[in-house]
Amino acid sequence: MRRLLKHVEGQVSSDGIAVTGLGKVGVAVVLVFLVGVGGYWVFQQLQKSQVPPLVGVSRAEAEKQLTRAHLVLGGFREEESGEPKGTVLRTEPGIGSNLAYGTGVTLVLAKPVEQPAPQIGIAQLKAGTAGLPQLPGRGAGPHVDVRVIPAPAGPVSRRTLPPATRPIGTSPPESSQPPVPPVPEVWLDEGSAETAPESPDCQSGLLTVVTQRVSMSGPGALTFQWVGSDGTTTPAETREIGAASTTVVRGEWRRTGLPGDTLTGWRRLAILSPKQLTGDPLTDDHVCPQPAT
């Protein structure tokens, strides 16, 4: 900077114009401004990214690639195409476009081609009647051969329908069938899993009791079963609930192990009807004690 100022001072002085201190400051300000503008332009060029090749990928994968390229999804629209639904057909701006960080890119996604409903015209009707016999003396055109079947000889039995028992203008009788009750709501409250006090040792089969509180908003049949972390399930049970209430469902769970083993796992209640619902896992970790010495 000093060398440049001296050079400018020498050039100006050679022309007979004296460069004062204020002139030096003005020259410095101009140079600083030019350097700042150039640096900002370089910074903007470094903060750009190219639109990645997204044609043929799904929308989810396209969003991931845009994020890695420091771009965002600006929107999407669908066009009919033979490609699978949701496949990227093209981007706006196009692939390889230089965009500033954070710029939105629009995706054009594929959707199934709508098939028009078949329409039957006069040509199809004519083609469908081709080959039918022509009626003599009536010009061209198909006809239908109608044959009269004679009635059988002898008396014909007739069945007389009974007269209507409901006067005309009256409403039909109400159905005698009882109304179908609505399906009650079901929800699960707290549950627990505890080792039974009378349980034998681990080698003989540790007994764990699991309980779950179940509430219903009305009467109905409650069908349930217990599902274990080891993939086992208990037989389904059904309990009749007479009114809106909360009932406790109980189950048993046996595990075996050796002294020093830690028995882990869980049981959860699965409601099968009147609505399907699954409870939280009820865990009971137990350390098998060492035999007394």
RAPEKA-V167382 format. One record per backbone hydrogen bond with DSSP energy under -0.5 kcal/mol. NH is the residue of the N-H (numbers start at 1). CO is the residue of the C=O. Records with the same first field share a line. If there is no record, write none. Layout:
# RAPEKA-V167382
NH->CO, CO
This chain:
# RAPEKA-V167382
5->1
6->2
7->3
8->4
9->5
10->6
11->7
12->8
13->9
14->10
15->11, 12
16->13
17->12
18->16
20->18
24->20
25->21
26->22
27->23
28->24
29->25
30->26
31->27
32->28
33->29
34->30
35->31
36->32
37->33
38->34
39->35
40->36
41->37
42->38
43->39
44->40
45->41
46->42
47->43
48->45
49->99
51->97
54->52
56->88
57->54
59->86
62->58
63->59
64->60
65->61
66->62
67->63
68->64
69->65
70->67
71->66
72->103
74->72, 105
75->105
77->107
79->109
81->111
86->110
87->84
88->57
89->108
90->108
92->106
96->51
97->94
99->49, 97
101->47
102->70
103->100
105->72
106->92
107->75
108->90
109->77, 107
110->87
111->79
116->114
121->119
125->121
126->122
127->123
128->124
129->125
130->127
132->129
135->141
136->134
138->135
143->133
146->144
147->145
149->147
150->148
157->155
160->158
161->159
167->165
170->167
187->215
189->213
192->211
194->209
196->207
199->196
200->205
205->201
206->255
208->206, 253
209->194
210->208, 251
211->192
212->249
213->190
214->247
215->187
216->245
217->185
220->241
222->220, 239
223->221, 273
224->237
225->270
227->268
228->232
229->266
231->228
234->226
237->224
239->222
241->220
242->240
245->216
247->214
249->212, 247
251->210
253->208
255->206
257->202
260->288
261->258
263->261, 286
264->262
267->282
268->227
270->225
271->269, 277
272->223, 270
273->223
277->271
279->269
282->267
283->281
284->265
286->263
288->261, 286
